[in-house]
Amino acid sequence: MVAGGGSSPFLQQQSIIQALFCLLFLNIQYPRNLDVFLKLFKVGTMKFIPNPFAWIIDDYKSETVECPFRFMVNGFDGLFLKNTGQFILFFLILGIIHVISMMLISMEGSVSRMAKKVKENLGLNLAFKILIASSLVLLLSLVLQLAHADWNSTFKIISRMFCFVLLAAFLIILAIDLIVYHRMKIEPSKKLLQRMMKKYEILFEGFIASRKKPAKPFLVVVVLRRIFSIVFLVVLYDYPIFQSLTQGFLTLVYLVLLIVTKPYAVKEE
């Protein structure tokens, strides 16, 4: 919960892994054993999945954008698509699976039932969960690229355009979450409220809800906390004391909100 991933075990694990890995980007000198331990969490960047842009860009290895030292030595580049191409490939595959599943649902029998399960578990629902769970790496790559105005090649321009698309996607998610919550909160009909909660279930998954009261839009808090955390991590890189203090402050504010609002459906969380 402190990592801000949500109540789903998958979201929690991915979020915790990325949160621990991001500690490497604090501009401080770690003891060697701690540094080695934190580097184990590089798996959270999902670079074991191939980056498709390495196949289609001729000068892929030479294409680079400057980024702070601790980001560079820990496998990051200032070029957004070099850090996140594997996620884009994964989202594309999940999108194709979703479309094929929708086509097969119209068939009868076991094929339709299986297609429905695949659509619910491996389609756009999973893509959305990975987007939120991996938002630390995605947002970090976004901020690193936008921090340097480098338009020297077509690949860099395309990479910057992807940054704006991702930023717009997160803003749209936040807006939809707040709008849907407001509509559900003022909805007088219990039946319509239940229908809306079912339709937008993925936005409120794991948060407390009842037949009369919708779940809180705590996903907004999770995403905003991550955005501010990443911005401060990059912008304050040359001021390590303030860089560390802001991370601690954001975590403290998040903990207070967790204690006060108690948004999660499982009491232990």
Backbone as CSV, one residue per row, in Angstrom:
resi,resn,N_x,N_y,N_z,CA_x,CA_y,CA_z,C_x,C_y,C_z
1,MET,0.821,-1.208,0.000,0.000,0.000,0.000,0.860,1.267,0.000
2,VAL,1.966,1.225,0.790,2.848,2.405,0.870,3.446,2.711,-0.493
3,ALA,3.711,1.673,-1.281,4.250,1.873,-2.624,3.241,2.517,-3.548
4,GLY,1.974,2.468,-3.179,0.935,3.121,-3.969,0.507,2.353,-5.179
5,GLY,0.545,1.032,-5.107,0.200,0.246,-6.269,-1.243,-0.151,-6.356
6,GLY,-1.932,-0.211,-5.218,-3.308,-0.658,-5.237,-3.449,-1.944,-4.446
7,SER,-4.639,-2.501,-4.454,-4.900,-3.670,-3.627,-4.614,-4.980,-4.335
8,SER,-4.565,-4.989,-5.657,-4.263,-6.202,-6.395,-2.849,-6.676,-6.072
9,PRO,-2.651,-7.993,-5.785,-1.303,-8.498,-5.497,-0.308,-8.188,-6.607
10,PHE,-0.765,-8.303,-7.859,0.133,-8.004,-8.975,0.584,-6.543,-8.936
11,LEU,-0.365,-5.630,-8.718,-0.039,-4.217,-8.659,0.900,-3.926,-7.502
12,GLN,0.652,-4.551,-6.372,1.499,-4.324,-5.207,2.926,-4.757,-5.470
13,GLN,3.108,-5.963,-6.001,4.448,-6.490,-6.228,5.223,-5.647,-7.239
14,GLN,4.584,-5.333,-8.346,5.251,-4.527,-9.366,5.575,-3.136,-8.842
15,SER,4.677,-2.546,-8.075,4.877,-1.210,-7.531,6.003,-1.186,-6.506
16,ILE,6.041,-2.202,-5.629,7.099,-2.276,-4.623,8.456,-2.465,-5.280
17,ILE,8.531,-3.333,-6.281,9.788,-3.567,-6.995,10.296,-2.272,-7.622
18,GLN,9.395,-1.538,-8.294,9.818,-0.295,-8.951,10.164,0.784,-7.937
19,ALA,9.433,0.832,-6.814,9.715,1.832,-5.788,11.100,1.608,-5.182
20,LEU,11.457,0.342,-4.931,12.781,0.032,-4.389,13.873,0.336,-5.405
21,PHE,13.602,0.022,-6.663,14.589,0.302,-7.707,14.833,1.805,-7.853
22,CYS,13.769,2.605,-7.697,13.897,4.052,-7.846,14.735,4.694,-6.743
23,LEU,14.963,3.973,-5.653,15.849,4.497,-4.606,17.269,4.691,-5.128
24,LEU,17.616,3.941,-6.180,18.946,4.078,-6.779,19.156,5.443,-7.411
25,PHE,18.077,6.165,-7.701,18.191,7.440,-8.396,18.336,8.621,-7.444
26,LEU,18.296,8.355,-6.143,18.641,9.410,-5.192,20.130,9.687,-5.319
27,ASN,20.495,10.935,-5.397,21.884,11.309,-5.650,22.717,11.231,-4.366
28,ILE,22.790,10.011,-3.816,23.576,9.771,-2.618,24.421,8.512,-2.816
29,GLN,25.455,8.367,-2.020,26.340,7.211,-2.129,25.877,6.108,-1.189
30,TYR,25.441,4.995,-1.766,24.989,3.864,-0.962,26.164,2.947,-0.620
31,PRO,26.098,2.228,0.506,27.064,1.152,0.750,26.966,0.130,-0.378
32,ARG,28.061,-0.512,-0.699,28.094,-1.412,-1.855,27.051,-2.524,-1.760
33,ASN,26.898,-3.109,-0.557,25.942,-4.224,-0.423,24.503,-3.763,-0.657
34,LEU,24.171,-2.545,-0.195,22.825,-2.018,-0.415,22.615,-1.682,-1.885
35,ASP,23.656,-1.136,-2.515,23.576,-0.796,-3.935,23.324,-2.053,-4.773
36,VAL,24.048,-3.127,-4.458,23.864,-4.402,-5.173,22.453,-4.942,-4.941
37,PHE,21.973,-4.829,-3.704,20.623,-5.315,-3.376,19.559,-4.569,-4.172
38,LEU,19.650,-3.240,-4.213,18.644,-2.447,-4.917,18.661,-2.716,-6.426
39,LYS,19.838,-3.031,-6.958,19.941,-3.294,-8.396,19.233,-4.595,-8.791
40,LEU,18.952,-5.450,-7.819,18.208,-6.671,-8.106,16.804,-6.353,-8.623
41,PHE,16.312,-5.165,-8.273,14.939,-4.802,-8.621,14.840,-4.154,-10.005
42,LYS,15.931,-4.230,-10.777,15.864,-3.756,-12.160,14.859,-4.559,-12.980
43,VAL,14.492,-5.743,-12.468,13.507,-6.562,-13.171,12.198,-5.803,-13.350
44,GLY,11.952,-4.807,-12.474,10.733,-4.018,-12.570,10.637,-3.171,-13.827
45,THR,11.775,-2.956,-14.501,11.755,-2.197,-15.754,11.302,-3.060,-16.928
46,MET,11.197,-4.377,-16.700,10.708,-5.341,-17.704,11.548,-5.338,-18.983
47,LYS,12.853,-5.087,-18.832,13.717,-5.065,-20.019,14.060,-6.450,-20.532
48,PHE,13.544,-7.494,-19.868,13.676,-8.846,-20.407,12.770,-9.018,-21.621
49,ILE,11.807,-8.088,-21.797,10.985,-8.063,-23.004,11.733,-7.233,-24.048
50,PRO,11.882,-7.719,-25.270,12.644,-6.966,-26.284,12.003,-5.627,-26.630
51,ASN,12.848,-4.661,-26.913,12.380,-3.343,-27.331,12.227,-3.346,-28.856
52,PRO,11.013,-3.208,-29.377,10.803,-3.313,-30.829,11.516,-2.225,-31.633
53,PHE,11.806,-1.099,-31.001,12.470,-0.017,-31.729,13.921,-0.357,-32.041
54,ALA,14.479,-1.313,-31.314,15.838,-1.772,-31.615,15.872,-2.521,-32.942
55,TRP,14.712,-3.026,-33.382,14.636,-3.762,-34.645,14.432,-2.836,-35.840
56,ILE,13.812,-1.690,-35.621,13.402,-0.852,-36.759,14.211,0.441,-36.893
57,ILE,14.990,0.811,-35.873,15.797,2.025,-35.940,17.243,1.648,-36.247
58,ASP,17.774,2.149,-37.360,19.114,1.771,-37.811,20.200,2.134,-36.793
59,ASP,20.173,3.363,-36.293,21.200,3.824,-35.360,20.681,3.818,-33.921
60,TYR,19.987,2.727,-33.576,19.337,2.653,-32.261,20.325,2.872,-31.116
61,LYS,21.470,2.216,-31.151,22.433,2.307,-30.042,23.039,3.700,-29.914
62,SER,23.215,4.383,-31.035,23.816,5.714,-30.999,22.803,6.808,-30.668
63,GLU,21.524,6.485,-30.801,20.480,7.451,-30.462,20.376,7.545,-28.940
64,THR,20.673,8.699,-28.389,20.642,8.859,-26.942,20.390,10.310,-26.563
65,VAL,19.862,10.508,-25.377,19.632,11.841,-24.835,20.261,11.879,-23.442
66,GLU,20.900,12.968,-23.149,21.606,13.108,-21.875,20.647,12.954,-20.691
67,CYS,21.144,12.292,-19.632,20.378,12.177,-18.384,21.358,12.160,-17.216
68,PRO,20.902,12.442,-15.992,21.797,12.470,-14.831,22.558,11.155,-14.643
69,PHE,23.723,11.243,-14.004,24.663,10.123,-13.912,24.045,8.872,-13.290
70,ARG,23.369,9.011,-12.146,22.849,7.825,-11.464,21.734,7.141,-12.268
71,PHE,21.049,7.884,-13.105,20.051,7.277,-13.989,20.761,6.498,-15.090
72,MET,21.815,7.085,-15.624,22.532,6.477,-16.739,23.215,5.164,-16.315
73,VAL,23.907,5.166,-15.166,24.637,3.966,-14.734,23.693,2.850,-14.300
74,ASN,22.434,3.179,-14.077,21.459,2.163,-13.686,20.511,1.795,-14.823
75,GLY,20.985,2.008,-16.056,20.294,1.474,-17.217,19.269,2.368,-17.873
76,PHE,19.220,3.648,-17.477,18.246,4.550,-18.089,18.919,5.472,-19.093
77,ASP,18.118,5.866,-20.076,18.543,6.825,-21.086,17.550,7.983,-21.044
78,GLY,17.985,9.146,-21.522,17.071,10.276,-21.567,16.056,10.168,-22.685
79,LEU,16.148,9.104,-23.477,15.240,8.879,-24.600,14.106,7.955,-24.156
80,PHE,12.909,8.462,-24.170,11.748,7.763,-23.624,11.559,6.370,-24.211
81,LEU,11.620,6.237,-25.531,11.325,4.964,-26.173,12.399,3.911,-25.929
82,LYS,13.613,4.320,-25.588,14.653,3.344,-25.258,14.403,2.725,-23.888
83,ASN,13.705,3.440,-23.031,13.388,2.930,-21.693,12.071,2.168,-21.654
84,THR,11.160,2.490,-22.568,9.783,1.985,-22.440,9.269,1.209,-23.654
85,GLY,10.119,0.968,-24.634,9.664,0.248,-25.827,9.076,-1.115,-25.510
86,GLN,9.635,-1.779,-24.485,9.134,-3.101,-24.097,7.701,-3.029,-23.575
87,PHE,7.362,-1.944,-22.888,5.992,-1.773,-22.410,5.039,-1.556,-23.579
88,ILE,5.482,-0.759,-24.535,4.647,-0.479,-25.711,4.359,-1.769,-26.475
89,LEU,5.389,-2.619,-26.618,5.196,-3.911,-27.283,4.195,-4.762,-26.509
90,PHE,4.322,-4.776,-25.190,3.414,-5.569,-24.348,1.979,-5.048,-24.455
91,PHE,1.813,-3.715,-24.436,0.477,-3.132,-24.574,-0.126,-3.479,-25.941
92,LEU,0.709,-3.466,-26.974,0.231,-3.798,-28.320,-0.253,-5.242,-28.384
93,ILE,0.525,-6.158,-27.780,0.132,-7.570,-27.773,-1.183,-7.765,-27.022
94,LEU,-1.325,-7.101,-25.875,-2.556,-7.209,-25.097,-3.748,-6.616,-25.858
95,GLY,-3.496,-5.538,-26.608,-4.556,-4.946,-27.427,-5.022,-5.899,-28.516
96,ILE,-4.081,-6.597,-29.148,-4.430,-7.580,-30.185,-5.222,-8.732,-29.575
97,ILE,-4.783,-9.197,-28.404,-5.502,-10.271,-27.707,-6.932,-9.838,-27.385
98,HIS,-7.082,-8.582,-26.962,-8.407,-8.056,-26.620,-9.316,-8.052,-27.849
99,VAL,-8.801,-7.592,-28.976,-9.605,-7.520,-30.208,-10.010,-8.916,-30.680
100,ILE,-9.045,-9.858,-30.684,-9.346,-11.234,-31.108,-10.384,-11.864,-30.185
101,SER,-10.253,-11.616,-28.889,-11.203,-12.170,-27.916,-12.609,-11.631,-28.156
102,MET,-12.721,-10.340,-28.461,-14.032,-9.743,-28.732,-14.669,-10.381,-29.958
103,MET,-13.845,-10.713,-30.951,-14.367,-11.360,-32.152,-14.859,-12.781,-31.850
104,LEU,-14.146,-13.490,-30.963,-14.501,-14.877,-30.650,-15.674,-14.982,-29.687
105,ILE,-15.941,-13.917,-28.921,-17.056,-13.942,-27.970,-18.393,-14.143,-28.681
106,SER,-18.487,-13.646,-29.910,-19.749,-13.774,-30.666,-20.056,-15.219,-31.050
107,MET,-19.047,-16.096,-30.953,-19.273,-17.504,-31.265,-19.977,-18.183,-30.090
108,GLU,-20.487,-19.365,-30.316,-21.233,-20.078,-29.288,-20.355,-21.123,-28.598
109,GLY,-20.822,-21.565,-27.419,-20.184,-22.674,-26.730,-18.954,-22.299,-25.930
110,SER,-18.057,-23.280,-25.757,-16.869,-23.120,-24.908,-15.905,-22.077,-25.442
111,VAL,-15.869,-21.910,-26.765,-14.975,-20.905,-27.362,-15.348,-19.514,-26.884
112,SER,-16.655,-19.224,-26.851,-17.127,-17.919,-26.400,-16.807,-17.695,-24.929
113,ARG,-16.996,-18.719,-24.115,-16.710,-18.587,-22.679,-15.223,-18.383,-22.424
114,MET,-14.402,-19.122,-23.155,-12.959,-18.975,-23.000,-12.491,-17.598,-23.463
115,ALA,-13.058,-17.134,-24.577,-12.698,-15.817,-25.107,-13.071,-14.714,-24.121
116,LYS,-14.197,-14.881,-23.446,-14.628,-13.887,-22.459,-13.648,-13.820,-21.297
117,LYS,-13.187,-14.989,-20.834,-12.218,-15.019,-19.737,-10.880,-14.405,-20.158
118,VAL,-10.451,-14.706,-21.377,-9.198,-14.144,-21.888,-9.300,-12.631,-21.990
119,LYS,-10.446,-12.148,-22.484,-10.662,-10.706,-22.616,-10.608,-10.013,-21.260
120,GLU,-11.202,-10.644,-20.242,-11.255,-10.035,-18.913,-9.902,-10.051,-18.208
121,ASN,-9.088,-11.088,-18.477,-7.846,-11.259,-17.736,-6.584,-10.864,-18.500
122,LEU,-6.636,-10.916,-19.833,-5.432,-10.646,-20.619,-5.598,-9.514,-21.626
123,GLY,-6.744,-8.893,-21.661,-6.978,-7.827,-22.631,-6.583,-6.461,-22.106
124,LEU,-7.423,-5.479,-22.398,-7.139,-4.103,-21.997,-7.170,-3.926,-20.480
125,ASN,-7.882,-4.800,-19.772,-7.885,-4.726,-18.310,-6.479,-4.919,-17.751
126,LEU,-5.789,-5.931,-18.254,-4.413,-6.177,-17.801,-3.495,-5.047,-18.248
127,ALA,-3.724,-4.527,-19.459,-2.913,-3.408,-19.947,-3.057,-2.196,-19.027
128,PHE,-4.280,-1.931,-18.576,-4.510,-0.809,-17.665,-3.791,-1.031,-16.338
129,LYS,-3.869,-2.258,-15.804,-3.207,-2.562,-14.535,-1.690,-2.409,-14.645
130,ILE,-1.136,-2.847,-15.767,0.306,-2.708,-15.955,0.688,-1.244,-16.119
131,LEU,-0.160,-0.470,-16.785,0.088,0.959,-16.940,0.200,1.636,-15.578
132,ILE,-0.710,1.313,-14.664,-0.685,1.899,-13.329,0.469,1.328,-12.509
133,ALA,0.639,0.000,-12.556,1.678,-0.642,-11.754,3.079,-0.215,-12.183
134,SER,3.256,0.062,-13.476,4.569,0.433,-14.012,4.706,1.936,-14.223
135,SER,3.804,2.702,-13.623,3.800,4.149,-13.874,5.071,4.839,-13.381
136,LEU,5.752,4.274,-12.387,7.003,4.892,-11.930,8.043,4.918,-13.041
137,VAL,8.255,3.770,-13.677,9.236,3.697,-14.769,8.782,4.521,-15.965
138,LEU,7.496,4.448,-16.300,6.973,5.192,-17.443,7.074,6.699,-17.222
139,LEU,6.662,7.153,-16.041,6.715,8.588,-15.742,8.153,9.082,-15.620
140,LEU,9.026,8.243,-15.060,10.433,8.617,-14.947,11.049,8.818,-16.332
141,SER,10.760,7.897,-17.242,11.267,8.014,-18.614,10.699,9.245,-19.300
142,LEU,9.434,9.541,-19.030,8.776,10.720,-19.607,9.442,12.012,-19.150
143,VAL,9.657,12.129,-17.836,10.250,13.356,-17.288,11.694,13.526,-17.755
144,LEU,12.453,12.432,-17.824,13.840,12.503,-18.289,13.920,13.047,-19.710
145,GLN,12.986,12.620,-20.570,13.009,13.100,-21.953,12.560,14.552,-22.042
146,LEU,11.488,14.902,-21.347,10.964,16.265,-21.435,11.895,17.282,-20.775
147,ALA,12.792,16.808,-19.914,13.735,17.717,-19.248,14.800,18.237,-20.206
148,HIS,14.963,17.580,-21.369,15.963,18.010,-22.351,15.289,18.200,-23.706
149,ALA,15.382,19.390,-24.231,14.747,19.718,-25.514,15.665,19.317,-26.665
150,ASP,15.710,18.019,-26.946,16.559,17.492,-28.014,15.671,16.994,-29.150
151,TRP,15.735,17.709,-30.307,14.909,17.361,-31.467,15.794,17.023,-32.673
152,ASN,16.979,16.460,-32.437,17.984,16.314,-33.486,17.739,15.171,-34.465
153,SER,16.801,14.281,-34.164,16.553,13.167,-35.083,15.068,12.818,-35.073
154,THR,14.659,12.083,-36.098,13.254,11.667,-36.204,12.861,10.788,-35.026
155,PHE,13.765,9.894,-34.633,13.471,8.992,-33.510,13.240,9.777,-32.220
156,LYS,14.022,10.823,-32.000,13.864,11.642,-30.796,12.544,12.417,-30.829
157,ILE,12.158,12.862,-32.012,10.885,13.575,-32.152,9.718,12.624,-31.877
158,ILE,9.791,11.412,-32.454,8.737,10.417,-32.225,8.674,10.052,-30.746
159,SER,9.839,9.888,-30.138,9.901,9.554,-28.711,9.242,10.636,-27.864
160,ARG,9.493,11.889,-28.226,8.879,12.994,-27.477,7.358,13.013,-27.677
161,MET,6.906,12.664,-28.875,5.469,12.602,-29.120,4.811,11.523,-28.257
162,PHE,5.494,10.399,-28.094,4.983,9.334,-27.225,4.882,9.826,-25.785
163,CYS,5.809,10.693,-25.380,5.749,11.272,-24.030,4.444,12.031,-23.831
164,PHE,4.094,12.855,-24.799,2.869,13.641,-24.692,1.621,12.747,-24.706
165,VAL,1.676,11.661,-25.488,0.554,10.720,-25.526,0.378,10.067,-24.158
166,LEU,1.489,9.631,-23.550,1.415,8.998,-22.229,0.926,9.982,-21.171
167,LEU,1.436,11.203,-21.219,1.002,12.221,-20.259,-0.496,12.485,-20.398
168,ALA,-0.960,12.572,-21.641,-2.386,12.775,-21.882,-3.206,11.593,-21.366
169,ALA,-2.681,10.374,-21.528,-3.383,9.179,-21.055,-3.573,9.211,-19.541
170,PHE,-2.532,9.589,-18.812,-2.636,9.661,-17.353,-3.618,10.757,-16.930
171,LEU,-3.568,11.898,-17.600,-4.491,12.985,-17.260,-5.939,12.600,-17.547
172,ILE,-6.157,11.886,-18.645,-7.505,11.426,-18.990,-8.016,10.429,-17.952
173,ILE,-7.136,9.518,-17.508,-7.521,8.545,-16.481,-7.938,9.262,-15.200
174,LEU,-7.150,10.259,-14.790,-7.478,11.011,-13.578,-8.814,11.740,-13.729
175,ALA,-9.017,12.354,-14.895,-10.255,13.100,-15.131,-11.462,12.167,-15.123
176,ILE,-11.360,11.024,-15.807,-12.468,10.072,-15.853,-12.784,9.551,-14.456
177,ASP,-11.731,9.256,-13.684,-11.928,8.746,-12.328,-12.720,9.737,-11.475
178,LEU,-12.347,11.005,-11.540,-13.027,12.034,-10.747,-14.453,12.285,-11.236
179,ILE,-14.631,12.325,-12.563,-15.963,12.570,-13.136,-16.920,11.427,-12.797
180,VAL,-16.445,10.196,-12.966,-17.283,9.035,-12.669,-17.648,9.004,-11.185
181,TYR,-16.674,9.291,-10.327,-16.954,9.308,-8.882,-18.016,10.358,-8.541
182,HIS,-17.890,11.534,-9.147,-18.867,12.604,-8.886,-20.262,12.185,-9.345
183,ARG,-20.346,11.573,-10.521,-21.651,11.136,-11.036,-22.250,10.051,-10.148
184,MET,-21.420,9.119,-9.676,-21.928,8.046,-8.823,-22.363,8.586,-7.457
185,LYS,-21.651,9.600,-6.989,-21.950,10.152,-5.663,-23.301,10.841,-5.628
186,ILE,-23.698,11.453,-6.752,-24.963,12.193,-6.780,-26.096,11.370,-7.399
187,GLU,-25.782,10.130,-7.807,-26.799,9.291,-8.443,-27.813,8.801,-7.400
188,PRO,-29.100,9.171,-7.528,-30.113,8.776,-6.533,-30.578,7.323,-6.686
189,SER,-30.477,6.770,-7.893,-30.964,5.420,-8.148,-29.897,4.382,-7.787
190,LYS,-30.243,3.447,-6.901,-29.302,2.404,-6.492,-28.950,1.481,-7.661
191,LYS,-29.941,1.211,-8.511,-29.706,0.326,-9.650,-28.716,0.943,-10.630
192,LEU,-28.911,2.227,-10.919,-27.985,2.910,-11.829,-26.594,3.024,-11.212
193,LEU,-26.554,3.233,-9.889,-25.273,3.307,-9.197,-24.522,1.986,-9.324
194,GLN,-25.226,0.876,-9.109,-24.597,-0.434,-9.225,-24.122,-0.688,-10.652
195,ARG,-24.913,-0.229,-11.631,-24.543,-0.403,-13.035,-23.275,0.387,-13.371
196,MET,-23.189,1.598,-12.861,-22.006,2.422,-13.104,-20.779,1.839,-12.409
197,MET,-20.964,1.328,-11.182,-19.846,0.727,-10.459,-19.331,-0.507,-11.185
198,LYS,-20.233,-1.262,-11.799,-19.836,-2.433,-12.574,-19.093,-2.027,-13.841
199,LYS,-19.593,-0.990,-14.502,-18.999,-0.541,-15.766,-17.592,0.004,-15.560
200,TYR,-17.391,0.770,-14.495,-16.090,1.405,-14.243,-15.345,0.723,-13.094
201,GLU,-15.580,-0.576,-12.955,-15.014,-1.334,-11.840,-13.488,-1.245,-11.796
202,ILE,-12.839,-1.243,-12.936,-11.385,-1.262,-12.978,-10.764,-0.011,-12.339
203,LEU,-11.498,1.117,-12.369,-10.974,2.352,-11.777,-11.020,2.326,-10.254
204,PHE,-11.884,1.486,-9.706,-12.090,1.470,-8.253,-11.804,0.092,-7.659
205,GLU,-11.113,-0.743,-8.410,-10.840,-2.105,-7.963,-10.046,-2.103,-6.657
206,GLY,-10.564,-2.832,-5.667,-9.872,-2.958,-4.395,-10.206,-1.905,-3.365
207,PHE,-10.963,-0.885,-3.768,-11.345,0.176,-2.839,-12.736,-0.086,-2.254
208,ILE,-12.968,0.398,-1.047,-14.217,0.150,-0.332,-15.401,0.753,-1.081
209,ALA,-16.425,-0.055,-1.243,-17.669,0.422,-1.872,-18.832,-0.340,-1.254
210,SER,-20.024,0.200,-1.392,-21.239,-0.456,-0.919,-22.347,-0.180,-1.920
211,ARG,-23.518,-0.742,-1.672,-24.625,-0.530,-2.595,-25.095,0.914,-2.617
212,LYS,-24.877,1.614,-1.519,-25.339,2.989,-1.416,-24.233,4.015,-1.617
213,LYS,-22.996,3.569,-1.508,-21.883,4.511,-1.529,-20.768,4.006,-2.435
214,PRO,-20.343,4.808,-3.436,-19.268,4.365,-4.331,-17.902,4.412,-3.653
215,ALA,-16.950,3.695,-4.232,-15.580,3.708,-3.716,-14.946,5.078,-3.950
216,LYS,-14.028,5.445,-3.091,-13.326,6.724,-3.237,-12.383,6.662,-4.440
217,PRO,-12.172,7.791,-5.124,-11.270,7.813,-6.291,-9.813,7.904,-5.857
218,PHE,-9.367,6.920,-5.058,-8.024,6.983,-4.488,-6.939,6.741,-5.529
219,LEU,-7.336,6.211,-6.685,-6.372,6.029,-7.767,-5.762,7.374,-8.166
220,VAL,-6.541,8.439,-8.056,-6.051,9.792,-8.354,-4.897,10.152,-7.425
221,VAL,-5.049,9.827,-6.149,-3.991,10.106,-5.175,-2.732,9.311,-5.510
222,VAL,-2.917,8.030,-5.859,-1.786,7.162,-6.193,-0.988,7.734,-7.367
223,VAL,-1.681,8.097,-8.435,-1.004,8.577,-9.645,-0.368,9.950,-9.415
224,LEU,-1.088,10.858,-8.747,-0.529,12.190,-8.484,0.710,12.107,-7.598
225,ARG,0.661,11.231,-6.600,1.833,11.069,-5.739,3.040,10.598,-6.559
226,ARG,2.813,9.695,-7.500,3.902,9.196,-8.332,4.433,10.283,-9.268
227,ILE,3.534,11.081,-9.823,3.967,12.160,-10.717,4.859,13.147,-9.975
228,PHE,4.411,13.607,-8.811,5.202,14.558,-8.033,6.513,13.934,-7.557
229,SER,6.473,12.669,-7.184,7.673,11.978,-6.722,8.736,11.930,-7.814
230,ILE,8.321,11.593,-9.033,9.269,11.497,-10.146,9.793,12.872,-10.546
231,VAL,8.917,13.864,-10.586,9.347,15.221,-10.953,10.412,15.729,-9.983
232,PHE,10.166,15.564,-8.682,11.135,16.010,-7.680,12.425,15.191,-7.754
233,LEU,12.306,13.906,-8.067,13.472,13.046,-8.168,14.424,13.522,-9.264
234,VAL,13.868,13.994,-10.371,14.685,14.445,-11.509,15.100,15.901,-11.354
235,VAL,14.149,16.772,-11.028,14.428,18.216,-10.960,15.403,18.557,-9.840
236,LEU,15.314,17.853,-8.713,16.170,18.147,-7.556,17.399,17.243,-7.489
237,TYR,17.761,16.643,-8.607,18.892,15.707,-8.620,20.181,16.350,-8.101
238,ASP,20.420,17.607,-8.432,21.652,18.293,-8.006,21.579,18.798,-6.569
239,TYR,20.439,18.572,-5.922,20.258,18.971,-4.518,19.793,17.745,-3.728
240,PRO,20.719,16.814,-3.455,20.334,15.513,-2.877,19.576,15.588,-1.556
241,ILE,19.876,16.591,-0.733,19.155,16.709,0.544,17.677,16.985,0.280
242,PHE,17.406,17.966,-0.577,16.019,18.301,-0.895,15.351,17.174,-1.677
243,GLN,16.138,16.499,-2.513,15.613,15.361,-3.271,15.112,14.270,-2.323
244,SER,15.891,13.967,-1.294,15.508,12.943,-0.317,14.351,13.407,0.567
245,LEU,14.402,14.676,0.998,13.361,15.207,1.878,11.996,15.217,1.202
246,THR,11.949,15.585,-0.063,10.663,15.627,-0.767,10.078,14.226,-0.927
247,GLN,10.944,13.215,-1.157,10.445,11.847,-1.262,9.848,11.393,0.070
248,GLY,10.542,11.710,1.157,10.028,11.366,2.477,8.736,12.093,2.804
249,PHE,8.654,13.370,2.413,7.457,14.156,2.675,6.255,13.606,1.919
250,LEU,6.446,13.246,0.658,5.352,12.698,-0.144,4.865,11.365,0.431
251,THR,5.802,10.546,0.888,5.426,9.274,1.499,4.646,9.500,2.784
252,LEU,5.067,10.487,3.579,4.370,10.801,4.834,2.945,11.275,4.561
253,VAL,2.783,12.167,3.580,1.449,12.656,3.220,0.568,11.505,2.752
254,TYR,1.148,10.609,1.973,0.400,9.452,1.471,-0.044,8.540,2.616
255,LEU,0.849,8.318,3.575,0.509,7.497,4.733,-0.621,8.115,5.553
256,VAL,-0.568,9.428,5.740,-1.620,10.127,6.481,-2.961,9.971,5.771
257,LEU,-2.952,10.108,4.450,-4.191,9.944,3.678,-4.730,8.516,3.794
258,LEU,-3.821,7.538,3.805,-4.245,6.157,3.976,-4.923,5.955,5.327
259,ILE,-4.324,6.521,6.369,-4.864,6.364,7.723,-6.206,7.075,7.870
260,VAL,-6.310,8.267,7.309,-7.523,9.080,7.460,-8.678,8.537,6.620
261,THR,-8.406,8.225,5.353,-9.490,7.837,4.436,-9.799,6.344,4.458
262,LYS,-8.781,5.509,4.783,-8.956,4.053,4.806,-9.699,3.576,3.550
263,PRO,-9.094,3.779,2.378,-9.828,3.530,1.130,-9.901,2.077,0.695
264,TYR,-9.009,1.225,1.208,-8.931,-0.128,0.679,-9.964,-1.059,1.299
265,ALA,-10.410,-1.996,0.484,-11.503,-2.883,0.876,-11.077,-3.912,1.933
266,VAL,-9.809,-4.344,1.889,-9.309,-5.322,2.850,-8.753,-4.583,4.052
267,LYS,-9.240,-4.924,5.237,-8.895,-4.192,6.456,-7.391,-4.201,6.721
268,GLU,-6.717,-5.351,6.476,-5.295,-5.457,6.761,-4.462,-4.493,5.952
269,GLU,-4.977,-4.068,4.804,-4.222,-3.207,3.915,-4.263,-1.757,4.369
